[in-house]
Amino acid sequence: MMTEVRSGDDEGGRSQRPSADEGRFRHPGVGWRRSRRLSALGALLLVASGLVACGTEAKGVCGVIVDSTSYADPATSRNDVTSKLPAFAQNCDWMAFAAVTGSSESSTCRQDPLPIAATQAENPNANPVVEDRIRKHRITEVVPRAVKLFDCPTEGEGSDVLGALRYVVKQIAAHRQPDKAHQIIVFSDLINNRGDLNINKLDLSESARRQKIQELRDARLLPDLTGYAVTVHGFLREKTSSPDRFPQLEGFWKEAFEAAGASTADLL
């Protein structure tokens, strides 16, 4: 007589009950559904945390310099501010302002710094929706403040670009946060012709440029731009005389920004 082999028995009649591990392997549906639920939950948590991080992500500490001297006359200069400053401000949590005048560092033509990111009191729960709403509102205030600097009253003759750089850096240094990027956007032709730097009369040979930059550093007329990214719009906009000097002038300013510690310097 043949012995009937039942499901779960081997040919000797011994029971073939699956081990715990085998049981899980033999019933993939339950484990797969559980795994799928856990994966979905994990994905939702990642998305939620990503949204919070995106909304409250720390951005830069920034400064904007606007040249109120002859650079301000062409409509192109004002258009540069209105078209380029909003995008720059998107990457800032805080903004300082400075005007280029004939006496920039002691100028009475001022705009107060503008906090762009929501403060702890304004957004205690780090709600990204609240943060975005406050940021959007504050960014609309950046351009009007900057444009007002175009209309500063005349303060002496010429353009004191270095003084404006020192003043904006002084403001940023008082608010400096080492974990954040530091950026300055400058709307100027960089024709500094006041004080110890008169671009129009500057000897632009390589050795003379190095010597002048060292003199400016020794006299503490170059601001400390360590780690700063600097972008200049309108550099040498009015190229009406001595075009052969333009490459040397570009070299001078790039070397000066580098000597001051800037991480990058774009002259546009």
Backbone as CSV, one residue per row, in Angstrom:
resi,resn,N_x,N_y,N_z,CA_x,CA_y,CA_z,C_x,C_y,C_z
1,MET,0.861,-1.182,0.000,0.000,0.000,0.000,0.893,1.225,0.000
2,MET,0.533,2.160,-0.861,1.314,3.391,-0.919,0.835,4.359,0.142
3,THR,1.810,4.993,0.758,1.463,5.979,1.781,1.146,7.295,1.100
4,GLU,0.014,7.878,1.445,-0.379,9.166,0.861,0.504,10.264,1.433
5,VAL,1.066,11.027,0.539,1.886,12.152,0.973,1.024,13.398,0.992
6,ARG,0.748,13.876,2.205,-0.090,15.063,2.352,0.768,16.312,2.296
7,SER,0.110,17.381,1.951,0.817,18.658,1.945,1.351,18.941,3.335
8,GLY,2.626,19.209,3.420,3.244,19.476,4.725,3.960,18.271,5.267
9,ASP,3.817,17.048,4.632,4.538,15.860,5.070,5.562,15.493,4.019
10,ASP,6.689,14.911,4.451,7.616,14.381,3.473,7.214,12.969,3.139
11,GLU,8.001,12.272,2.354,7.606,10.944,1.927,7.616,9.974,3.080
12,GLY,8.286,10.262,4.135,8.307,9.393,5.304,7.190,9.703,6.260
13,GLY,6.325,10.640,5.902,5.201,10.969,6.767,5.526,12.013,7.793
14,ARG,6.782,12.481,7.752,7.156,13.498,8.731,6.581,14.846,8.329
15,SER,6.198,15.593,9.323,5.609,16.904,9.059,6.657,17.840,8.485
16,GLN,6.284,18.639,7.450,7.164,19.626,6.828,6.667,21.036,7.097
17,ARG,6.519,21.380,8.373,6.061,22.725,8.698,7.180,23.716,8.426
18,PRO,6.870,24.793,7.776,7.910,25.769,7.437,8.436,26.464,8.682
19,SER,9.706,26.821,8.615,10.279,27.628,9.698,9.679,29.021,9.640
20,ALA,9.983,29.810,10.676,9.446,31.184,10.689,9.935,31.957,9.488
21,ASP,11.252,31.787,9.164,11.787,32.502,8.009,11.165,32.013,6.735
22,GLU,10.995,30.669,6.642,10.394,30.121,5.430,8.959,30.580,5.283
23,GLY,8.271,30.711,6.436,6.886,31.154,6.377,6.782,32.547,5.806
24,ARG,7.698,33.393,6.217,7.663,34.743,5.673,7.976,34.728,4.192
25,PHE,8.897,33.854,3.806,9.256,33.782,2.391,8.114,33.209,1.569
26,ARG,7.355,32.223,2.153,6.289,31.571,1.418,5.056,32.445,1.298
27,HIS,4.964,33.508,2.093,3.786,34.385,2.041,4.245,35.805,1.773
28,PRO,4.730,36.057,0.560,5.297,37.380,0.278,4.281,38.496,0.294
29,GLY,3.048,38.212,0.086,2.038,39.260,-0.023,1.958,40.127,1.207
30,VAL,1.967,39.465,2.403,1.836,40.219,3.648,3.045,41.122,3.860
31,GLY,4.245,40.548,3.722,5.459,41.334,3.923,5.590,42.452,2.913
32,TRP,5.214,42.168,1.671,5.339,43.180,0.617,4.431,44.362,0.878
33,ARG,3.173,44.019,1.346,2.246,45.119,1.635,2.748,45.954,2.804
34,ARG,3.300,45.275,3.843,3.833,46.003,4.991,5.001,46.887,4.552
35,SER,5.902,46.307,3.732,7.051,47.070,3.241,6.610,48.264,2.425
36,ARG,5.565,48.055,1.604,5.090,49.153,0.768,4.538,50.280,1.618
37,ARG,3.801,49.903,2.708,3.246,50.949,3.578,4.363,51.732,4.261
38,LEU,5.396,50.995,4.736,6.509,51.668,5.394,7.264,52.574,4.434
39,SER,7.443,52.101,3.187,8.142,52.920,2.192,7.365,54.188,1.894
40,ALA,6.040,54.039,1.775,5.206,55.205,1.490,5.270,56.206,2.631
41,LEU,5.239,55.671,3.880,5.319,56.557,5.036,6.660,57.285,5.060
42,GLY,7.743,56.537,4.772,9.060,57.156,4.742,9.156,58.242,3.700
43,ALA,8.560,57.974,2.522,8.593,58.970,1.449,7.855,60.234,1.856
44,LEU,6.698,60.048,2.525,5.932,61.217,2.965,6.727,62.038,3.974
45,LEU,7.418,61.331,4.891,8.214,62.048,5.881,9.355,62.807,5.228
46,LEU,9.985,62.180,4.220,11.067,62.859,3.521,10.569,64.093,2.794
47,VAL,9.412,63.962,2.141,8.844,65.103,1.428,8.520,66.224,2.396
48,ALA,7.890,65.853,3.529,7.516,66.877,4.507,8.744,67.586,5.052
49,SER,9.785,66.784,5.398,10.987,67.425,5.925,11.657,68.268,4.873
50,GLY,11.588,67.833,3.613,12.165,68.613,2.530,11.465,69.934,2.364
51,LEU,10.146,69.926,2.505,9.395,71.172,2.374,9.780,72.144,3.476
52,VAL,9.920,71.629,4.689,10.291,72.507,5.793,11.679,73.073,5.570
53,ALA,12.608,72.171,5.165,13.978,72.637,4.958,14.051,73.668,3.859
54,CYS,13.278,73.435,2.789,13.305,74.367,1.667,12.781,75.736,2.086
55,GLY,11.698,75.716,2.878,11.078,76.978,3.238,11.894,77.784,4.229
56,THR,12.717,77.080,5.047,13.451,77.779,6.091,14.960,77.739,5.850
57,GLU,15.370,77.345,4.666,16.793,77.234,4.351,17.492,78.584,4.518
58,ALA,18.615,78.547,5.230,19.371,79.777,5.446,19.987,80.264,4.144
59,LYS,19.883,81.564,3.909,20.458,82.154,2.707,21.561,83.125,3.125
60,GLY,21.918,84.049,2.258,23.098,84.856,2.505,22.855,86.145,3.272
61,VAL,23.966,86.712,3.751,23.989,88.060,4.307,24.575,88.943,3.213
62,CYS,23.820,89.958,2.800,24.133,90.646,1.540,24.231,92.162,1.706
63,GLY,24.820,92.769,0.685,24.881,94.223,0.609,24.706,94.682,-0.820
64,VAL,24.106,95.851,-0.993,23.952,96.447,-2.321,24.522,97.861,-2.285
65,ILE,25.314,98.189,-3.297,25.905,99.521,-3.440,25.381,100.149,-4.717
66,VAL,24.908,101.390,-4.612,24.359,102.110,-5.760,25.144,103.407,-5.938
67,ASP,25.634,103.619,-7.134,26.449,104.794,-7.446,25.550,105.972,-7.813
68,SER,25.565,107.016,-6.974,24.695,108.174,-7.199,25.401,109.291,-7.960
69,THR,26.640,109.065,-8.388,27.376,110.109,-9.109,27.014,110.047,-10.596
70,SER,27.898,110.427,-11.471,27.554,110.500,-12.899,27.085,109.165,-13.464
71,TYR,27.459,108.072,-12.806,26.990,106.752,-13.242,25.468,106.676,-13.245
72,ALA,24.813,107.430,-12.359,23.360,107.344,-12.204,22.596,108.001,-13.343
73,ASP,23.264,108.793,-14.169,22.552,109.563,-15.192,21.890,108.712,-16.277
74,PRO,22.564,107.738,-16.879,21.905,106.962,-17.937,20.755,106.119,-17.385
75,ALA,19.689,106.002,-18.158,18.550,105.178,-17.738,18.964,103.724,-17.567
76,THR,19.976,103.305,-18.304,20.450,101.920,-18.211,20.857,101.566,-16.789
77,SER,21.427,102.518,-16.081,21.889,102.249,-14.718,20.721,101.919,-13.796
78,ARG,19.661,102.690,-13.887,18.486,102.416,-13.058,17.809,101.120,-13.487
79,ASN,17.795,100.876,-14.784,17.197,99.632,-15.275,17.948,98.412,-14.754
80,ASP,19.258,98.542,-14.634,20.043,97.435,-14.088,19.584,97.079,-12.678
81,VAL,19.350,98.091,-11.865,18.921,97.841,-10.488,17.560,97.153,-10.455
82,THR,16.608,97.682,-11.205,15.255,97.120,-11.160,15.189,95.723,-11.768
83,SER,16.072,95.422,-12.710,16.007,94.115,-13.373,16.873,93.051,-12.704
84,LYS,17.963,93.455,-12.064,18.914,92.468,-11.540,18.868,92.304,-10.027
85,LEU,18.462,93.327,-9.313,18.487,93.245,-7.852,17.473,92.253,-7.274
86,PRO,16.240,92.147,-7.807,15.292,91.192,-7.210,15.808,89.758,-7.199
87,ALA,16.419,89.308,-8.286,16.945,87.940,-8.333,18.076,87.759,-7.319
88,PHE,18.921,88.770,-7.180,19.999,88.722,-6.185,19.417,88.609,-4.778
89,ALA,18.367,89.381,-4.501,17.769,89.404,-3.159,17.135,88.071,-2.779
90,GLN,16.755,87.270,-3.759,16.157,85.969,-3.471,17.098,85.086,-2.657
91,ASN,18.386,85.310,-2.790,19.374,84.481,-2.099,19.889,85.125,-0.815
92,CYS,19.155,86.113,-0.312,19.605,86.850,0.878,18.594,86.726,2.015
93,ASP,19.112,86.654,3.233,18.278,86.723,4.435,18.284,88.123,5.042
94,TRP,19.247,88.932,4.604,19.429,90.268,5.208,20.178,91.117,4.196
95,MET,19.843,92.413,4.124,20.435,93.276,3.097,20.865,94.611,3.691
96,ALA,22.123,94.984,3.427,22.634,96.312,3.778,22.694,97.165,2.521
97,PHE,22.668,98.488,2.704,22.653,99.423,1.576,23.754,100.466,1.753
98,ALA,24.326,100.892,0.626,25.308,101.982,0.658,25.262,102.723,-0.667
99,ALA,25.529,104.021,-0.608,25.555,104.852,-1.817,26.977,105.304,-2.098
100,VAL,27.314,105.352,-3.386,28.566,105.981,-3.801,28.290,107.465,-3.988
101,THR,28.969,108.287,-3.205,28.882,109.744,-3.334,30.322,110.270,-3.379
102,GLY,30.470,111.576,-3.244,31.815,112.123,-3.170,32.486,111.845,-1.844
103,SER,31.685,111.418,-0.851,32.210,111.101,0.480,31.364,109.973,1.067
104,SER,31.522,108.791,0.517,30.572,107.698,0.757,30.511,107.229,2.203
105,GLU,31.665,107.068,2.836,31.672,106.472,4.172,31.022,107.373,5.210
106,SER,31.099,108.679,5.016,30.486,109.615,5.962,29.209,110.234,5.400
107,SER,28.701,109.669,4.329,27.518,110.231,3.669,26.300,110.230,4.591
108,THR,25.456,111.240,4.412,24.181,111.277,5.135,23.072,110.624,4.318
109,CYS,23.390,110.195,3.116,22.399,109.535,2.255,22.412,108.046,2.584
110,ARG,21.437,107.608,3.353,21.423,106.254,3.897,20.074,105.578,3.683
111,GLN,20.120,104.256,3.698,18.927,103.432,3.808,19.202,102.387,4.886
112,ASP,18.227,102.171,5.757,18.417,101.197,6.832,18.536,99.785,6.269
113,PRO,19.317,98.931,6.938,19.373,97.525,6.529,17.983,96.893,6.567
114,LEU,17.784,95.882,5.741,16.474,95.247,5.611,16.571,93.760,5.932
115,PRO,15.906,93.302,7.026,15.823,91.857,7.253,14.827,91.254,6.261
116,ILE,15.255,90.262,5.524,14.388,89.637,4.522,13.764,88.358,5.067
117,ALA,14.539,87.561,5.766,14.003,86.336,6.365,13.109,86.681,7.549
118,ALA,12.133,85.835,7.805,11.258,86.020,8.960,12.061,85.837,10.243
119,THR,11.762,86.639,11.232,12.421,86.493,12.527,11.756,85.369,13.318
120,GLN,12.397,84.964,14.416,11.831,83.932,15.276,10.473,84.362,15.810
121,ALA,10.338,85.636,16.142,9.058,86.127,16.658,7.974,86.092,15.584
122,GLU,8.364,86.357,14.341,7.392,86.359,13.247,6.991,84.957,12.814
123,ASN,7.898,84.003,12.984,7.626,82.641,12.525,8.186,81.642,13.535
124,PRO,7.584,81.573,14.741,8.149,80.749,15.820,8.191,79.265,15.509
125,ASN,7.301,78.791,14.641,7.247,77.364,14.325,7.965,77.007,13.034
126,ALA,8.719,77.950,12.482,9.463,77.719,11.229,8.551,77.196,10.129
127,ASN,7.371,77.785,10.045,6.405,77.380,9.020,6.868,77.899,7.659
128,PRO,7.101,77.005,6.685,7.611,77.470,5.385,6.647,78.382,4.648
129,VAL,5.361,78.218,4.871,4.378,79.080,4.211,4.500,80.508,4.746
130,VAL,4.628,80.630,6.065,4.806,81.947,6.682,6.122,82.567,6.214
131,GLU,7.179,81.753,6.195,8.490,82.245,5.752,8.422,82.787,4.331
132,ASP,7.816,82.037,3.432,7.736,82.472,2.033,6.928,83.758,1.889
133,ARG,5.845,83.861,2.655,5.006,85.054,2.568,5.778,86.294,3.028
134,ILE,6.492,86.167,4.135,7.260,87.304,4.651,8.399,87.664,3.698
135,ARG,9.104,86.647,3.191,10.205,86.908,2.261,9.717,87.647,1.016
136,LYS,8.629,87.188,0.437,8.116,87.823,-0.781,7.780,89.290,-0.536
137,HIS,7.190,89.568,0.622,6.848,90.960,0.939,8.110,91.799,1.118
138,ARG,9.085,91.267,1.850,10.294,92.043,2.127,11.095,92.301,0.851
139,ILE,11.136,91.325,-0.033,11.911,91.491,-1.268,11.342,92.621,-2.116
140,THR,10.037,92.856,-2.011,9.456,93.980,-2.761,9.953,95.332,-2.237
141,GLU,10.527,95.354,-1.029,11.036,96.603,-0.458,12.488,96.890,-0.857
142,VAL,13.184,95.886,-1.398,14.615,96.039,-1.682,14.859,97.058,-2.782
143,VAL,14.193,96.903,-3.920,14.438,97.796,-5.061,14.082,99.247,-4.739
144,PRO,12.916,99.542,-4.141,12.620,100.946,-3.823,13.677,101.598,-2.929
145,ARG,14.201,100.852,-1.969,15.243,101.426,-1.105,16.521,101.697,-1.896
146,ALA,16.887,100.751,-2.749,18.120,100.915,-3.525,18.008,102.067,-4.515
147,VAL,16.875,102.171,-5.184,16.695,103.211,-6.206,16.768,104.604,-5.591
148,LYS,16.322,104.740,-4.343,16.397,106.047,-3.678,17.838,106.548,-3.575
149,LEU,18.784,105.629,-3.535,20.188,106.026,-3.405,20.725,106.679,-4.674
150,PHE,20.057,106.469,-5.796,20.463,107.156,-7.025,20.326,108.672,-6.884
151,ASP,19.414,109.089,-6.032,19.074,110.511,-5.935,19.677,111.185,-4.709
152,CYS,20.781,110.653,-4.228,21.464,111.294,-3.100,21.929,112.694,-3.500
153,PRO,21.915,113.628,-2.567,22.443,114.966,-2.878,23.945,114.903,-3.126
154,THR,24.439,115.837,-3.896,25.873,115.882,-4.200,26.671,116.145,-2.925
155,GLU,27.668,115.313,-2.675,28.518,115.460,-1.490,29.972,115.516,-1.959
156,GLY,30.409,116.687,-2.311,31.760,116.821,-2.840,31.819,116.359,-4.282
157,GLU,32.979,116.454,-4.863,33.144,116.068,-6.257,33.681,114.642,-6.362
158,GLY,33.359,114.015,-7.490,33.923,112.701,-7.764,33.150,111.555,-7.140
159,SER,33.760,110.360,-7.237,33.117,109.126,-6.779,34.030,108.396,-5.805
160,ASP,33.509,108.150,-4.620,34.262,107.448,-3.582,33.734,106.013,-3.490
161,VAL,34.154,105.176,-4.437,33.682,103.788,-4.477,34.218,102.993,-3.290
162,LEU,35.485,103.177,-2.971,36.071,102.437,-1.852,35.356,102.750,-0.539
163,GLY,34.964,104.013,-0.360,34.238,104.384,0.854,32.909,103.660,0.960
164,ALA,32.210,103.503,-0.162,30.936,102.778,-0.161,31.157,101.309,0.165
165,LEU,32.219,100.724,-0.389,32.539,99.331,-0.070,32.835,99.170,1.417
166,ARG,33.608,100.088,1.971,33.929,99.992,3.400,32.670,100.117,4.248
167,TYR,31.783,101.027,3.865,30.579,101.242,4.669,29.651,100.033,4.625
168,VAL,29.462,99.437,3.450,28.553,98.293,3.369,29.149,97.088,4.092
169,VAL,30.469,96.921,4.008,31.115,95.810,4.710,31.038,96.013,6.222
170,LYS,31.143,97.256,6.671,31.021,97.551,8.101,29.645,97.120,8.624
171,GLN,28.600,97.385,7.840,27.254,96.965,8.242,27.133,95.447,8.279
172,ILE,27.651,94.797,7.239,27.554,93.338,7.169,28.362,92.697,8.289
173,ALA,29.538,93.258,8.587,30.379,92.699,9.648,29.659,92.729,10.994
174,ALA,28.856,93.759,11.221,28.104,93.856,12.474,27.004,92.804,12.544
175,HIS,26.628,92.271,11.383,25.559,91.274,11.315,26.111,89.928,10.831
176,ARG,27.417,89.811,10.795,28.072,88.665,10.144,27.671,87.348,10.802
177,GLN,27.383,86.361,9.959,27.058,85.017,10.412,27.936,84.048,9.619
178,PRO,28.949,83.466,10.257,29.950,82.679,9.534,29.386,81.513,8.735
179,ASP,28.221,80.991,9.148,27.672,79.831,8.445,26.897,80.219,7.191
180,LYS,26.788,81.510,6.911,26.029,81.954,5.739,26.948,82.580,4.696
181,ALA,26.507,82.512,3.442,27.255,83.151,2.358,27.201,84.666,2.521
182,HIS,28.251,85.341,2.074,28.313,86.802,2.123,28.503,87.314,0.707
183,GLN,27.587,88.178,0.279,27.565,88.618,-1.110,27.321,90.122,-1.198
184,ILE,27.974,90.750,-2.163,27.756,92.173,-2.426,27.489,92.353,-3.912
185,ILE,26.478,93.132,-4.226,26.202,93.506,-5.609,26.421,95.016,-5.724
186,VAL,27.165,95.419,-6.736,27.561,96.821,-6.900,27.057,97.325,-8.243
187,PHE,26.343,98.438,-8.211,25.896,99.092,-9.442,26.722,100.365,-9.599
188,SER,27.821,100.241,-10.328,28.769,101.353,-10.447,29.735,101.076,-11.593
189,ASP,30.309,102.160,-12.134,31.351,101.993,-13.157,32.735,101.814,-12.530
190,LEU,32.809,101.921,-11.193,34.060,101.783,-10.426,35.103,102.843,-10.781
191,ILE,34.635,103.995,-11.248,35.571,105.098,-11.513,35.780,105.866,-10.210
192,ASN,36.602,105.302,-9.328,36.939,105.964,-8.063,37.943,107.083,-8.350
193,ASN,37.564,108.312,-8.041,38.493,109.432,-8.276,38.517,110.390,-7.087
194,ARG,38.420,109.800,-5.901,38.486,110.566,-4.656,39.538,109.968,-3.740
195,GLY,40.072,110.790,-2.870,41.002,110.299,-1.861,42.286,109.756,-2.454
196,ASP,42.731,108.620,-1.937,44.018,108.051,-2.335,43.948,107.212,-3.602
197,LEU,42.793,107.164,-4.238,42.680,106.384,-5.472,41.963,107.205,-6.539
198,ASN,42.734,107.643,-7.523,42.163,108.342,-8.672,42.418,107.477,-9.901
199,ILE,41.382,106.739,-10.278,41.505,105.792,-11.392,41.973,106.489,-12.668
200,ASN,41.510,107.721,-12.867,41.824,108.433,-14.113,43.311,108.759,-14.250
201,LYS,44.016,108.839,-13.120,45.438,109.196,-13.161,46.343,108.048,-12.718
202,LEU,45.761,106.886,-12.551,46.501,105.759,-11.996,47.463,105.149,-13.019
203,ASP,48.691,104.931,-12.585,49.654,104.175,-13.391,49.203,102.716,-13.360
204,LEU,48.887,102.167,-14.534,48.296,100.835,-14.591,49.275,99.745,-15.011
205,SER,50.556,100.043,-14.974,51.525,98.975,-15.220,51.400,97.937,-14.101
206,GLU,51.809,96.737,-14.385,51.605,95.645,-13.432,52.242,95.932,-12.079
207,SER,53.464,96.405,-12.085,54.148,96.678,-10.815,53.498,97.845,-10.076
208,ALA,53.059,98.865,-10.827,52.410,100.022,-10.200,51.065,99.631,-9.604
209,ARG,50.345,98.737,-10.277,49.063,98.266,-9.732,49.291,97.551,-8.404
210,ARG,50.273,96.679,-8.385,50.564,95.949,-7.144,50.929,96.906,-6.014
211,GLN,51.741,97.898,-6.347,52.165,98.860,-5.323,50.983,99.660,-4.786
212,LYS,50.101,100.116,-5.686,48.941,100.899,-5.249,48.027,100.056,-4.367
213,ILE,47.794,98.817,-4.751,46.931,97.943,-3.949,47.534,97.722,-2.571
214,GLN,48.847,97.550,-2.502,49.503,97.378,-1.206,49.375,98.641,-0.367
215,GLU,49.503,99.796,-0.994,49.333,101.063,-0.273,47.917,101.180,0.297
216,LEU,46.932,100.809,-0.501,45.544,100.876,-0.040,45.312,99.917,1.120
217,ARG,45.908,98.740,1.055,45.773,97.774,2.152,46.444,98.301,3.413
218,ASP,47.656,98.829,3.251,48.389,99.331,4.422,47.643,100.482,5.093
219,ALA,46.965,101.293,4.285,46.208,102.431,4.822,44.801,102.027,5.268
220,ARG,44.494,100.732,5.162,43.177,100.185,5.525,42.043,100.832,4.738
221,LEU,42.333,101.141,3.500,41.308,101.710,2.629,40.596,100.635,1.817
222,LEU,41.186,99.437,1.765,40.496,98.292,1.170,39.729,97.583,2.277
223,PRO,38.448,97.329,2.092,37.693,96.633,3.134,38.090,95.164,3.199
224,ASP,37.803,94.526,4.310,38.053,93.093,4.450,36.906,92.337,3.780
225,LEU,37.188,91.769,2.620,36.173,91.047,1.851,36.384,89.536,1.919
226,THR,37.013,89.072,2.972,37.317,87.647,3.080,36.048,86.807,2.947
227,GLY,36.031,85.931,1.938,34.895,85.043,1.728,33.730,85.650,0.982
228,TYR,33.813,86.906,0.610,32.702,87.566,-0.079,32.710,87.235,-1.577
229,ALA,31.512,87.123,-2.126,31.333,87.088,-3.581,30.875,88.478,-4.008
230,VAL,31.588,89.081,-4.949,31.294,90.449,-5.386,30.902,90.433,-6.858
231,THR,29.777,91.070,-7.165,29.332,91.211,-8.554,29.120,92.689,-8.844
232,VAL,29.735,93.165,-9.926,29.633,94.577,-10.314,28.900,94.672,-11.644
233,HIS,27.856,95.491,-11.673,27.131,95.769,-12.917,27.406,97.214,-13.333
234,GLY,27.777,97.399,-14.605,28.035,98.740,-15.120,29.497,99.107,-15.153
235,PHE,30.373,98.123,-14.958,31.809,98.400,-14.911,32.266,99.116,-16.185
236,LEU,32.887,100.286,-16.008,33.390,101.105,-17.123,32.330,101.288,-18.208
237,ARG,31.123,101.577,-17.766,30.008,101.693,-18.727,30.267,102.767,-19.779
238,GLU,30.788,103.908,-19.360,31.063,104.990,-20.302,32.496,104.872,-20.822
239,LYS,32.676,104.026,-21.812,34.018,103.814,-22.387,34.253,104.838,-23.497
240,THR,34.470,106.072,-23.107,34.557,107.150,-24.102,35.981,107.609,-24.363
241,SER,36.921,107.231,-23.514,38.301,107.684,-23.717,39.275,106.606,-23.265
242,SER,40.455,106.631,-23.835,41.547,105.717,-23.482,41.110,104.254,-23.410
243,PRO,40.569,103.706,-24.489,40.133,102.306,-24.453,41.271,101.337,-24.173
244,ASP,42.501,101.747,-24.455,43.643,100.867,-24.192,43.845,100.626,-22.695
245,ARG,43.257,101.479,-21.852,43.390,101.320,-20.400,42.372,100.354,-19.804
246,PHE,41.349,100.020,-20.560,40.266,99.222,-19.983,40.728,97.852,-19.482
247,PRO,41.522,97.094,-20.256,41.988,95.806,-19.723,42.813,95.964,-18.445
248,GLN,43.637,97.018,-18.395,44.448,97.244,-17.192,43.585,97.652,-15.996
249,LEU,42.533,98.436,-16.264,41.617,98.810,-15.180,40.875,97.583,-14.649
250,GLU,40.473,96.724,-15.564,39.824,95.479,-15.131,40.792,94.653,-14.286
251,GLY,42.047,94.581,-14.752,43.052,93.857,-13.982,43.261,94.458,-12.601
252,PHE,43.284,95.795,-12.527,43.478,96.457,-11.234,42.375,96.077,-10.257
253,TRP,41.116,96.180,-10.688,40.018,95.921,-9.763,39.945,94.450,-9.364
254,LYS,40.194,93.564,-10.302,40.176,92.143,-9.944,41.288,91.828,-8.947
255,GLU,42.455,92.415,-9.166,43.563,92.215,-8.232,43.259,92.848,-6.875
256,ALA,42.596,93.992,-6.882,42.247,94.660,-5.622,41.237,93.834,-4.834
257,PHE,40.214,93.316,-5.515,39.221,92.484,-4.826,39.871,91.208,-4.294
258,GLU,40.757,90.634,-5.072,41.449,89.426,-4.616,42.307,89.728,-3.394
259,ALA,43.031,90.847,-3.428,43.873,91.226,-2.292,43.039,91.490,-1.043
260,ALA,41.799,91.952,-1.238,40.906,92.215,-0.107,40.288,90.934,0.446
261,GLY,40.480,89.804,-0.273,39.996,88.517,0.229,38.754,87.982,-0.439
262,ALA,38.228,88.683,-1.453,36.992,88.230,-2.108,37.185,86.846,-2.714
263,SER,36.174,85.993,-2.563,36.243,84.649,-3.148,36.044,84.699,-4.655
264,THR,35.167,85.592,-5.113,34.953,85.814,-6.547,34.692,87.296,-6.772
265,ALA,35.007,87.768,-7.983,34.723,89.156,-8.359,34.384,89.174,-9.841
266,ASP,33.121,89.435,-10.137,32.650,89.489,-11.522,32.387,90.935,-11.904
267,LEU,33.063,91.408,-12.939,32.898,92.783,-13.420,32.109,92.728,-14.717
268,LEU,30.842,93.130,-14.653,29.936,92.961,-15.793,29.534,94.300,-16.397
